[in-house]
């Protein structure tokens, strides 16, 4: 029988086996205890033992003479097999044979099971008192994982969704979705993202035209800047982790109404009805681009310096009016579509309505245009002086205010004047419409409330000590800004003055009202945010070094442009400056924005420049991989796209009349009247 035993990491030969059996017979029976004790003292060999020969009669092997050693080499040792990962070889025979639990420990465990809670706690407390730090650390490693519970596994879905309602940071949602499949299932539920959309106010934007509430309430800063030009012409990166939020490449349709089909760098497909999660992702990327990104495209509007008198941004068009009697129509990417020619002098007021545009200017005419074709539909005559402000109450009705002190109501389908509103004693500078009511502000220091349908003057608002330059009206309140540096809040029902907002030190020429918030801008360069509930200032922003030429705000941001040539973006809630959008210019004429676009009209190096900023996230279907980060590498503002429009040429006609108009403080000179 081939019996082999382990001895110091090598296997014994058959001769060793014979020796072992002989020694065992001579020593008598071997008990387990004696065998184990004997095994604790391993046998030591000073030299290898040769195999026994058949002639051997002695119980002990005889030494082989030295001459025989080279012819009979010893057998090489056989290495022991390596233990498997799940099987560990015993270090001694005692561990291998005695692999049973101590009966005392088993009895103690059975006794512990029979105790009540209090007795168990006392027993464990006494055991812990006997432990040293090393044992306590080992105990902590065992107990801590058993005490941890996954709430999303233990709780029902309703409670899990309730927990997610307390999460405000979208990055927390992203990290939670990477914990486990269960967490990703809960976090991906659309109800959780709907709540997050509501917390971040990611709702559908207003469908009102962006530029209509600001351009006609602007003070005569254009005239001031134009005079400065005539005197001296001076040259001059959501989130990359947000890609883990949504695996779907679609974008939400909740924001579709405020985004035109041509607003992006490439023609995009219409948005489909998708989830709140994809809507949140889209809006989050847009907000991130507003703070650190944006793709800018620049266009040279006029080869020489020209005053931009009005700017409007709609779903389909960017419309720019200049003091050279031309109106330029662009698509939302800034590509020139057509030039509307017909006015004989500078255009000072215009208002768009879908494809219809109504404009008026120094030639005293009101013109109706079809922007899709570029044709003039009607020429409305009746005013005897410059048309200074224009508004539309619906697609068929327009109201114009003139320096001839009157307002006229026009039927755009027939081109007829339906009403003439007379009552002001000086130039009508601004007007606002809400429903059937129109409110007009005049240089005679008063504002009047009119009925559009009847042409009757309902209220006269008196209180300002100087000319009124700007007005805002939301149906519940009327706000007027004046040269007397104050802003007054009126009740349209009875015509009483509810509050006088003071703080500006110069002309208040910019007003915009939204909900219970009013934002004003003045020629002192400051922008102020007011609460219409308490009629107190919320923020005082030292925005510009000179006059505020353009101002617009929404729930998230305030965008201001000044005659210091800078465009700045502010946080509406905190009043902190977010960024300076454009490269400094000589002057900023107008700024208009909506949720994903911003248009800046400025004068740079003696030329009128239009900058179109696009904050739309990069496409994810076809043009880019899903989960792509918001664009952070943008066109260098200094590397503008020089695309001079071939049909835009310099005109010097009526230049002397325009100089006369500016030099008289905005009022028309005698040479411009019939």
Number of C-alpha atoms within 10 A of each C-alpha: 5 6 11 13 12 10 12 10 11 14 17 18 19 15 14 19 16 16 14 11 11 13 13 12 10 9 8 8 9 12 9 9 9 11 10 14 11 12 14 12 8 10 9 8 7 5 7 10 18 18 16 18 10 6 6 10 10 7 12 12 17 13 9 13 7 8 8 9 11 8 8 11 12 14 12 10 11 10 9 10 7 9 10 8 6 5 8 9 12 11 8 11 12 13 11 11 9 9 8 8 8 9 9 9 10 11 10 10 11 11 10 14 10 10 12 9 10 9 12 14 12 11 13 13 11 11 10 13 9 10 12 9 8 9 12 14 12 10 13 11 11 11 11 9 9 8 7 8 9 9 12 16 11 9 10 10 12 9 12 18 17 12 13 18 16 11 15 14 11 20 16 12 22 19 16 16 19 14 10 9 10 15 19 17 11 19 24 18 14 14 18 22 23 17 18 23 21 11 14 15 14 21 14 13 17 12 10 10 18 20 24 23 25 24 29 27 26 27 30 19 20 23 20 17 20 20 15 12 17 11 9 8 12 11 11 11 17 24 17 12 14 22 19 18 22 20 11 15 16 21 26 21 19 20 17 16 14 19 22 18 17 16 22 21 16 12 9 13 11 14 16 12 14 14 20 23 24 23 23 27 24 22 24 21 25 23 21 19 23 24 19 18 24 27 21 22 23 22 20 22 27 22 16 14 20 22 22 26 25 28 28 25 24 25 19 20 26 24 24 23 25 21 23 23 22 21 23 22 23 18 19 27 22 19 16 18 15 16 19 18 14 15 21 16 23 25 29 24 26 31 25 26 18 14 15 18 19 26 27 29 26 28 21 25 23 28 21 24 21 18 24 14 11 18 14 17 17 17 18 21 14 12 21 17 23 27 29 25 27 28 26 23 18 10 14 14 17 21 25 27 29 26 25 20 21 23 28 20 22 21 16 22 12 11 18 15 17 14 17 18 20 14 13 21 15 18 25 28 28 29 29 26 21 15 11 12 19 23 25 28 30 28 21 19 21 23 29 20 23 21 16 25 11 11 18 15 17 16 17 19 23 15 13 21 14 18 22 31 27 31 31 28 25 16 15 11 18 23 24 28 30 28 23 18 21 22 26 19 21 22 16 22 12 11 19 15 17 13 16 17 18 13 14 21 15 18 27 30 30 31 29 23 22 14 12 12 19 20 23 23 33 32 26 19 25 24 26 20 21 20 15 18 9 10 16 14 17 18 17 14 16 11 23 24 15 17 25 33 30 28 30 26 23 20 14 15 20 21 24 29 32 31 27 18 21 22 28 18 22 21 18 21 13 11 18 13 16 17 15 15 23 19 12 17 20 23 23 29 27 31 28 27 22 20 21 21 24 21 25 23 26 32 28 21 14 19 18 23 26 22 23 24 26 24 27 25 26 21 21 15 13 8 9 12 12 18 20 17 18 25 19 13 11 13 14 11 16 9 9 15 14 12 12 13 14 9 10 14 14 12 13 8 13 16 14 10 17 22 16 18 19 19 16 11 12 18 14 21 16 10 10 16 12 6
